[in-house]
Amino acid sequence: CVVLVDDHQRLLLVKRRVAPKQGMWCLPGGFVECGETPEQAAMRELQEETGLTGRINTLIGVTTSPGTRYQSILLIGYLVTCYSGSAVAGDDASDVDFFDKKNSPDVAFESHQSFIRICYSILTPSSE
């Protein structure tokens, strides 16, 4: 999963075009293909789903989640703040948009919600 945050600390989300959770918002991401590293897969999925290219800042976390197709899915979250291009929905996304923390829609998956909370704790000074 990619937690991409712009200069205004707005979060990039994609609206799912496919099941599960079709029509709900989530982080860009997907499965690692043979021969890819997790980092390469995250950047490929970001580009396929949003049209953006980027560079990973840091690893946010690793977790597992139950899946409908597989019993357990390993999720790896990466923070990206350096990116280029124009956000356009593609691949498994029907829409893509930036949201500020206070006006963010419900996010489809608990694991994605967790990565978002961790990301904002990294980016927000403790005095706020």
C-alpha positions as a LaTeX table, in Angstrom:
\begin{tabular}{lrrr}
\hline
Residue & $x$ (\AA) & $y$ (\AA) & $z$ (\AA) \\
\hline
Cys1 & 0.00 & 0.00 & 0.00 \\
Val2 & 1.13 & 3.51 & $-0.73$ \\
Val3 & 0.27 & 6.35 & 1.63 \\
Leu4 & 0.93 & 9.33 & $-0.62$ \\
Val5 & 0.68 & 12.73 & 1.05 \\
Asp6 & 1.04 & 16.03 & $-0.80$ \\
Asp7 & 2.60 & 19.32 & 0.38 \\
His8 & $-0.70$ & 20.28 & 2.07 \\
Gln9 & $-0.79$ & 16.97 & 4.01 \\
Arg10 & $-3.68$ & 15.76 & 1.88 \\
Leu11 & $-3.95$ & 12.03 & 1.40 \\
Leu12 & $-4.31$ & 10.38 & $-2.01$ \\
Leu13 & $-7.07$ & 7.77 & $-2.15$ \\
Val14 & $-8.45$ & 5.66 & $-4.98$ \\
Lys15 & $-12.05$ & 4.53 & $-5.38$ \\
Arg16 & $-12.23$ & 0.78 & $-5.98$ \\
Arg17 & $-13.64$ & $-0.29$ & $-9.34$ \\
Val18 & $-13.61$ & $-3.99$ & $-8.40$ \\
Ala19 & $-14.66$ & $-6.24$ & $-5.52$ \\
Pro20 & $-14.09$ & $-6.52$ & $-2.67$ \\
Lys21 & $-15.40$ & $-3.19$ & $-1.38$ \\
Gln22 & $-16.21$ & $-1.91$ & $-4.87$ \\
Gly23 & $-17.06$ & 1.81 & $-4.80$ \\
Met24 & $-15.21$ & 2.47 & $-1.54$ \\
Trp25 & $-12.04$ & 4.50 & $-1.10$ \\
Cys26 & $-8.68$ & 2.94 & $-0.22$ \\
Leu27 & $-4.94$ & 3.38 & $-0.58$ \\
Pro28 & $-3.29$ & 2.57 & $-3.90$ \\
Gly29 & $-1.78$ & $-0.89$ & $-3.83$ \\
Gly30 & $-1.90$ & $-4.45$ & $-5.05$ \\
Phe31 & $-0.08$ & $-7.74$ & $-5.28$ \\
Val32 & 3.66 & $-8.24$ & $-5.83$ \\
Glu33 & 4.41 & $-9.87$ & $-9.17$ \\
Cys34 & 7.11 & $-12.51$ & $-9.67$ \\
Gly35 & 10.54 & $-10.89$ & $-9.86$ \\
Glu36 & 9.48 & $-7.67$ & $-8.11$ \\
Thr37 & 10.51 & $-6.35$ & $-4.74$ \\
Pro38 & 7.69 & $-5.06$ & $-2.51$ \\
Glu39 & 8.97 & $-1.52$ & $-3.12$ \\
Gln40 & 8.88 & $-1.98$ & $-6.91$ \\
Ala41 & 5.36 & $-3.40$ & $-6.68$ \\
Ala42 & 4.16 & $-0.43$ & $-4.59$ \\
Met43 & 5.54 & 2.07 & $-7.10$ \\
Arg44 & 4.12 & 0.09 & $-10.05$ \\
Glu45 & 0.67 & $-0.06$ & $-8.43$ \\
Leu46 & 0.81 & 3.67 & $-7.65$ \\
Gln47 & 1.52 & 4.41 & $-11.31$ \\
Glu48 & $-1.09$ & 1.96 & $-12.64$ \\
Glu49 & $-3.88$ & 3.15 & $-10.35$ \\
Thr50 & $-3.16$ & 6.90 & $-10.23$ \\
Gly51 & $-0.82$ & 7.84 & $-13.09$ \\
Leu52 & 1.69 & 9.17 & $-10.54$ \\
Thr53 & 5.30 & 8.14 & $-10.12$ \\
Gly54 & 7.03 & 8.52 & $-6.80$ \\
Arg55 & 9.82 & 7.67 & $-4.44$ \\
Ile56 & 9.36 & 5.90 & $-1.12$ \\
Asn57 & 10.26 & 7.95 & 1.96 \\
Thr58 & 9.96 & 5.23 & 4.56 \\
Leu59 & 8.34 & 1.98 & 5.54 \\
Ile60 & 5.21 & 2.70 & 7.59 \\
Gly61 & 4.44 & $-0.81$ & 8.72 \\
Val62 & 3.67 & $-4.44$ & 7.97 \\
Thr63 & 0.46 & $-6.26$ & 8.89 \\
Thr64 & $-1.76$ & $-9.11$ & 7.80 \\
Ser65 & $-5.41$ & $-9.03$ & 6.84 \\
Pro66 & $-7.94$ & $-11.76$ & 6.10 \\
Gly67 & $-8.79$ & $-12.00$ & 2.43 \\
Thr68 & $-11.74$ & $-13.27$ & 0.45 \\
Arg69 & $-9.58$ & $-15.01$ & $-2.15$ \\
Tyr70 & $-6.63$ & $-15.93$ & 0.09 \\
Gln71 & $-6.83$ & $-16.79$ & 3.77 \\
Ser72 & $-4.30$ & $-14.16$ & 4.79 \\
Ile73 & $-2.76$ & $-11.22$ & 2.95 \\
Leu74 & 0.51 & $-9.60$ & 3.98 \\
Leu75 & 0.30 & $-5.82$ & 3.64 \\
Ile76 & 3.27 & $-3.48$ & 3.57 \\
Gly77 & 2.69 & 0.27 & 3.87 \\
Tyr78 & 5.06 & 2.86 & 2.43 \\
Leu79 & 5.00 & 6.64 & 2.85 \\
Val80 & 5.51 & 8.67 & $-0.35$ \\
Thr81 & 5.76 & 12.47 & $-0.30$ \\
Cys82 & 7.96 & 12.98 & $-3.38$ \\
Tyr83 & 5.98 & 12.28 & $-6.55$ \\
Ser84 & 5.28 & 13.63 & $-10.02$ \\
Gly85 & 2.55 & 13.52 & $-12.63$ \\
Ser86 & $-1.16$ & 14.24 & $-12.64$ \\
Ala87 & $-3.52$ & 12.00 & $-10.67$ \\
Val88 & $-5.80$ & 10.09 & $-13.04$ \\
Ala89 & $-7.79$ & 6.96 & $-12.19$ \\
Gly90 & $-6.58$ & 3.84 & $-13.94$ \\
Asp91 & $-6.40$ & 0.04 & $-13.65$ \\
Asp92 & $-8.59$ & $-1.03$ & $-10.68$ \\
Ala93 & $-9.54$ & 2.55 & $-9.71$ \\
Ser94 & $-12.71$ & 4.34 & $-10.84$ \\
Asp95 & $-11.65$ & 7.65 & $-9.26$ \\
Val96 & $-8.67$ & 9.20 & $-7.53$ \\
Asp97 & $-8.53$ & 12.29 & $-5.32$ \\
Phe98 & $-6.66$ & 14.03 & $-2.52$ \\
Phe99 & $-8.40$ & 14.47 & 0.84 \\
Asp100 & $-7.42$ & 16.46 & 3.90 \\
Lys101 & $-7.44$ & 14.70 & 7.24 \\
Lys102 & $-10.72$ & 16.24 & 8.42 \\
Asn103 & $-12.70$ & 15.58 & 5.20 \\
Ser104 & $-11.49$ & 12.12 & 4.32 \\
Pro105 & $-14.11$ & 9.54 & 3.28 \\
Asp106 & $-14.48$ & 6.17 & 5.00 \\
Val107 & $-11.61$ & 3.91 & 4.00 \\
Ala108 & $-12.52$ & 0.37 & 2.91 \\
Phe109 & $-9.95$ & $-1.67$ & 4.82 \\
Glu110 & $-8.90$ & $-1.54$ & 8.49 \\
Ser111 & $-5.28$ & $-2.21$ & 7.50 \\
His112 & $-5.33$ & 0.88 & 5.26 \\
Gln113 & $-6.91$ & 2.93 & 8.07 \\
Ser114 & $-4.08$ & 1.81 & 10.34 \\
Phe115 & $-1.38$ & 2.83 & 7.84 \\
Ile116 & $-3.07$ & 6.24 & 7.46 \\
Arg117 & $-3.14$ & 6.78 & 11.25 \\
Ile118 & 0.56 & 5.84 & 11.50 \\
Cys119 & 1.41 & 8.14 & 8.60 \\
Tyr120 & $-0.32$ & 11.14 & 10.16 \\
Ser121 & 1.39 & 10.43 & 13.49 \\
Ile122 & 4.74 & 10.54 & 11.66 \\
Leu123 & 3.91 & 13.77 & 9.80 \\
Thr124 & 2.11 & 15.68 & 12.57 \\
Pro125 & 4.29 & 17.33 & 15.23 \\
Ser126 & 3.43 & 16.13 & 18.74 \\
Ser127 & 2.55 & 19.68 & 19.87 \\
Glu128 & $-0.60$ & 19.70 & 17.68 \\
\hline
\end{tabular}
